Amino acid sequence: MVTGLAPYAPLIVAVGIIALFAAFLAELRTPEVAAGAAVAVFLLLGILELDDVLGVLSNSAPVTIIALFVVSAALVRTGAIRSFTNVLKRHAKSRGSVVLVGFLLAATLLSAFLNNTPVVMLMIPVAVRLAAELDQSPSRLLIPLSYAAILGGTCTLIGTSTNIIVDSIARQKGMPAFHIFEIAPLGVIIAGAGLVYLLVVRRFLPDRAGVASVLGQVGSPKFLVEIVIEENYPHLGERARDVKELSNEERRIVDIVRHGVSLRRTLPEVHLQAGDIVVVRSPFAEVLTMQEAGKIGVGAQAAKAGAQAAKAGAQAAKAGAQAAKAGAQAAKVGARVGVGEQAGMIEIGSRNSAVFETLVAPKSGLIGRRIAELRMRRRYGVYPIALHRRGVNLKSRFETAPLEVGDTLLLEGAPDDVRRLADEEGLINVAEPSERAWRRDKAPIAIAVMAAIVLGAAFGLMPIAALAIIGAVAVLVFRCVEPDEAVRSVDWQLIGLLVAMLAVGRALDNSGLVETIVAAIVPWLAGANPLIALALVFVMSSLLTELVTNNAVAIIVTPVAISLAAALGVDPRGFIVAVMFGASASFMTPIGYQTNTLVYAAGGYRFADFLKVGAPMHVLVAVIAVIVIPMIWPF
């Protein structure tokens, strides 16, 4: 340690942790970068030694979490999880209430054994479809979906990374390892009470519209028509948006391409020139109107586009019948009318278009990138038309704001093009589940591997870390998931954060800050019922996790909870469980837990909606936890 700093080490680390949490809250940098910066400062001041940082890598928690990510990816890739959702969709109309209960139970059960973020990602489109079948707004289902996934994660040791981290820290402190189902009795009680609450309160949830509906983009299928401006066009030199036959209530200019370059960013100021390709979004009836009025020629390209529209329309969930009918009309018209030059404009192509609401997923390749640099039109034939973040339409920064997890991106284009973009770039299509070639023949293997991990841990055959590693290798060997897909399935930002925060936790120990905090608290609790200290630990964990990442909270609070229990002369195990449940009890804000962030935009919620619904849930979970924990883990 730097000479003369030893007496001030607890204060330095305390200030550093407060600054770190402030950085998390302000989102100055991503959490793993902020935590890495704190580690660098502690190394520089000598509070951490290099051996301390390298020693963190021997912790089994990050490796366990990585392996479980891979196994979860195999279950998704083989379609094993999809079978749950397919059953729900089949019976949604006939048995709505039963399906609703089954939907929440499925989310809870899956999250007990899989990382809850991919579970919620997979089930958001299912929730939207289910809401449509029940004639309800998706906002009535999406907050319950997120909360059910959070509750499910608390039912087993492997249900959430927070539990795994807390267990690893407890073992480092000399505590016996937790059994995979040791916390299940409490988790099941809390989950059961929470689901009953959600089913009751769901009807009082706000009836919010999604981003697409708010912006007025949902309606009948449209066509994107590409028109070349000829030298004899009478409106050359005029502002494109002032030309009524190109831009009016029914027709909207999406883009103008000049010499192969998109002018979309300066569209309001573009004046028409010969050779410009104007991309117009219009209902099919308007395309026919332009043709019959002699504005454009509709020909073989339209016939091809019509055939494609008919095929795509048959697959579309919401507007399939309309799109198929429009496609058939287009094919008929295209066959009837020859390619022509009229009024200085030639139509060179048309295709069916729809607006899709997509979410930026946690592992999306678009995170941190700007729409302006993505070249979606050139790469995918898709046009971004709006960006919403936490309920706010980023009009002025639409193309320049770096994309973040949970952002809602409104895209316009052909269904196949949008699906391809969503699959390649890691977006969640809110309207429909992603279509891909499931490896269904490998599903029994993936399920068997997951079952073997659970059973092996239940019977104590091996440590969970070893079982998870063997399971991850097994699904790769049997090609349930490919290596590149496995790598992409891991939330590397989470892993980076865990490693950095474990090093920060080591600084907490080295500095003596834990002892300082406990010494300050114990006099206030001397002679008091240990239940008060337990409640304090739970409340501290749960309130902090509403503001900053739950894993960081768990790493900081767990050592304090263990030392506090020891100082009070009680068994620390119940206090450790309080940290597990408290650090996962993020219900009051959309920023404390990743699943809340995902449903925030998809449901069109406001920040206050989480507070109204989540505050009673928070109190319910806290009361049950504080009452039941001493019954299962006596002081």
Buried (B, 14 or more C-beta within 10 A) or exposed (E): BEEEBBEBBBEBBBEBBEBBBEBBEEEEEBBBBBBBBBBBBBBEBBBBBEEBBEBBEEBBBBBBBBBBBBBBBBBBBBBBBBEBBEEBBEEBEEEBEEBBEBBBBBBBBBBBBBBBBBBBBBBBBBBBBBBBBBEBBBBBBBBBBBBBBBBBBBBBBBBBBBBBBBBBBBBBBEBEBBBBBBBBEBBBBBBEBBBEBBBEBBEEBBEBBBBBBBBEBBEEBBBBBBBBBBEEBEBBEEBBBEBEBBBEEEBBBBBBBBEEEBBBEEBEEBEBBEEBBBBBBBBBEBBBBBBEEEBBBBBEBBBBBBBBBBBBBEBBEBBBEBBBBBBBBBBEBBEEBEBEEBBBBBBBBBBBBBBBBBBBBBBBBBBEBBBEEBEBBEEBBBBBBBBBBBBEBBEEEBBEBEBBBBBBBBBBBBBBBBBBBBEEBBBBBBBBBEEEEBBEEBBEBBBBBBEBBBEBBEEEEBBBBBBBBBBBEBBBEBBBBBEEBBBBBBBEBBBBBBBBBBBBBBBBBBBBBBBBBBEEBBEEBEEEEBBEBBBBBBBBBBBBBBBBBBBBBBBBBBBBBBBBBBBBEBBBBBBBBBBBBBBBBBBBBBBBBBBBBBBBBBBBBBEEBBBBBBEEBBEBBBBBBBEBBBEBBEB
